[in-house]
């Protein structure tokens, strides 16, 4: 199934990264190449012929958080910070793939590995809305409150924002610096 941003209430989305730069016409191949091939669909090694167009990105910071925003949030607690890394990286018991000053997580954050939103029985497709809500609830996330997602480098954090979107919560933000930025400073506190 291809997920598109222009069809309401069917699991279609604006990727948080593309959305932040003003691009709304985004699609995701739900289940990726694994599902595509399992369904016997055609593939080619030839690049498609795509007409050239002019595109100007327009940055909108409403769904992006900075290190300063997260530092302020330590005191205010206004937004729930949800870390998409594995439980052992979150706990600081597994090493980080990048050089790190410390191991652990942003104080007060919750751990919710991005893979929890995927259904391994269906080629890694996104879980349905009820299952996504249950995943959030099991992790202690209050969907009535604002969410900021984080991860190792700001990429898989987008999966949390996307999962929120799939259940109608379109105000989730992404801390794009994530652990790669947070951990490599001496003025940021760390919990283990």
N, C-alpha and C positions, 0 to 999 in steps of 0.2 A: 504494500500500500504506500502510495506517495502522500506525504502530508503537505498541504499547501496552506499558505497564510490567508488566502482570499475566500475560503469557504468556512462559514461559521459553524461552531458546535460539532465539528467532526474530527477533532484531534489535530487540526492544522495550526501552524504556529509561525511566529516570527522568531527566528533564532536570536537569542539575546545579543550576540555579537553583531550580526547584521542589523538588527533593530537599532542598536546604539548608534549606528552610522546612517540611519535613515532609509535603509533598504527593507521594504515590506514584502516584496514578492520573493519569498524563500520557500524551498521545498526540502523535505527530508525523506529519504527512502527508508521507511520503517522496516527494521530488520536487516538493513544493509545488504551487502553483496551476498552474504550467506543465505538469506531468505530468497533473494532474487534467483540465485542458482538452484536452490532447492525446489523452486517452483518451475524450473526448466525454462526460464526466460532467456532470451537471446543476449549475447554479449559480443562485443567486437573490440579489436585493438586499434581501430581507426578513429582518429579524432573527429568529432562532429563538425559540421559546417555551421558556424554560428555567426550571424551578421554582427558587424561591429556597431556598437552604440556608444554614445557619450553618457557617462555617469559621473555625477559629482556627489561624493559622500558628504553628509551633514551630520556632524556629531551631536548627539543629544545625551547629556550626562544623567538624565533622570533615572536610568536603570543601572548606573555604574557607581560604585563607591570607591573612594580613595583610602589610603592608609590613614589620613587625617580623620576621615569620616568614621573609620573603625576605632580609632583611638578615642574619639568623642563618644562613640557608642559604648565603650567600656564603662563609662560613668552613667550615661543616660539609660542604657538598656532599652532604647526605643525600638531597636530592630533585633530580631533573632538571627544570630550568625550560625549558618549550617555549613559544616565542612564535608565535602564530598570525597575526601581521601579514605583509604582503607582504615579499619579500626586500629590496626597496629601502628600505622603512621600517625594517626590522630593521637594515640596514646604515647607516642614517642618511643615505642619499643622496636620498631623497624627503622632502618636508616632511610633517609631521604635520597632520591635519585640525584639531587643537586647538592653541591656543598652547602652545609648548613651550620650555623653557629650553635643552635640548640635543637632539640627534638620536642615535639608536643603539639599544642594547638593554641589558638587565640582564646584567652580566658573567657569563660561563659559560653563558648560555642557548643553546639550539638554536633554529633557525628551521624552522618547519613550517607554512606557510600553511594555514588551515583548508580552503580550497578543494581541497586535494590529496585530501581524503577523498570528494569528490563525483565522480560519473561524468557528464561532460558529454554523453556519447553516449546516456545514458538519462535525460534531462531533469533532471540534477542530483540524481539519487537517490544514496544512500549506496553506496559501493563494498562489495563482499562482504568477509567476514572475512579471507580470504587477502590480498586487495589492501590492506586496511587495515593488516595486519601488515607488508606490504612497504613501505608508505608510511612507517610508523614506522621500520623498519629502514633505509631509504634516508636518513632524516634523522639517523641515528645514535642513535636512542632505544633504550635497553635496557629492554625491557618487564618485566624481572625487578626493576627498581628503581622506587621511587616517582616519580610525575609530578606536577608543578604546571604548569598551563597559564596563559598570560598572553596579552594582545593589546593593543589600544589602550585599551579601556575596560572590559574584563571580560566582554564579550558573546560575541564569537567564540571566546574562550578555552574556552567551554563546548563548542564543537564538538570540541575535542581530548579533553576529558573524556568526551564522548559516544562518540567513536570508540573510545576505550579501553574503554568499557563494552560496545560492540558486539562486542569480541573477548574479553570475559570479565574485563577488568581494571577492577574497580569501586572501586579506591582512588585514582583520579586526583582531584586537587584543583584548584581554580581560585583564582588570585590576582585577586580582584575589583577591586582598585584599578588593577591593570595599569599600562600605560605612562602613562596620564593622571595617576596618582598618583606613580609612581616618578620620572618625568622632571621634575615640577614641584616638586621639593625640591632643596635645595642639599647635603644630606648623603647622597645616594645616588649611587654610582659608575655611570658609563656607559661601555660599550664601543662602538667603531665598527669 
